[in-house]
Amino acid sequence: MMNRRPILDGHVDTLQPFYLSNRTRRSFFQKSDTGHIDLPRARSAGWGGGFFSIFVPAPTPSIMESTGGVKQDIRAPRGDFMKPIEFPYALEMAKAGMECLFALEDESEGGLKVVRKSVEIQSALEEDRIVAILHFEGAEAVDPGLDSLGGFYTKGLRSVGIVWSRPNDFGYGVDLRGQGSPDQGPGLTQAGKELVKACNRLGILIDLSHLNEKGFWDVEKISSAPLVATHSCAHGLSPSPRNLTDRQLDAIRGTEGVVGINFSVRFLRRDGETIPETPLSELVRHFTYVAERIGVDHIAIGSDFDGTTIPIEIGDVTGLPKLMEALQRSGFDQEDLAKISYKNWIRILSATWR
Ligand SMILES: [Zn+2]
C-alpha cells in the first residue's frame, strides 16, 4: 500500500498549451509560475495525475490562415465558441492532442505514464509516476458511425465526455454562461445512444460533465457502467447549468458512481461570478454538501486545473494540501480523505474499464 495519499484528478486542461499555439508555451518538466500544473509542482503537491483532457476549440479565422492546420486560437469570435464544429477539423485537433500527450510521456522518461488498465494506476502511483488518463472533452473527433472509436481505444482513449458545452452529433451540452437549470435542449441523438453502448462494450468511461439533463437521463437509462461526472459541482449551492441537481446526484449514488468536484469559482459561487478571491470554504461547502447528500464513496476531485479560474487560496496544484487540511477540519477523517483523493477514482475505473 502507498505510504502517502496521492491525489487523482478527474479533469485537467494541462495539455492545451502544448497543442494550441496561442497559449503561452512552458515546459511541463520545469517549474513555472504560470498555469496550474507542471511535473515539479505536481510532485511537490502529491498530485498523482488524472484525466488529461483533449479539447477541440472552435475554429477561428486565425486557424484558417495558419499553416499545418493545427495552430489554433482558443478564443473564437464572440458567441461562436459554442457552435457545432466539423468532424475533419475535430479529428485533426484530437490527433494533435494525443500526439502531444504521447510526446510528453516519451520525454518524461518514466515520469508520466499513459494508463490503459486500472492495475497500472496503482503501480504507477507507487512508483511515483504521474498517471495520465486520455480523455476526450466532447466526442466531435469520433465519427457518428463510431468506426474510429476502436482505433482511439487501441491508442489509449479511456474516457469520453459525450459533449462539451456545444451540440454535436451525439447530444447537447449546457450553456456554461450564466445560471439556470441543466434541463436545456433534447436528449441524446441515436448516434449518442449508440456511443454509450459502444463505450460500455469497449470499457471507456462516459463523462456526464457538460451534458444537458435530458442527455444525462438517457445515459442513466442506457449505460451499464457507474454514472460519472468528472468535473461538476452541486446545483443546490450554485445554480449553474454545469452543476448537478440533487436528483442527478442521487442517480449517481444509485449506480455507485462518482462526482469529481470542480474548483472553478463560477461553479462554486451562488452568484456564478468569476471572482478569484472566492474563499476556499466555498469549495469545501460543495464537498460537504455532496458527501452529506450521497456519501463519501461518491465524491472525488475534478479540479479543472489549467482550464478555469480557481480560488487564489488554492492558486495552483501546490495548494491541494490546503484543501485537504480544510476538508479534515470540516470533519472528513483519514479514510474519507483517501477515498476523495484517489480510492474512489480507482474503484470507478476498475469497474468501468476492461
Ligand atoms: Zn470542462
Boltz pocket constraint, residues with backbone or C-beta under 6 A from the ligand:
constraints:
  - pocket:
      binder: B
      contacts: [[A, 137], [A, 209], [A, 210], [A, 231]]
      max_distance: 6.0
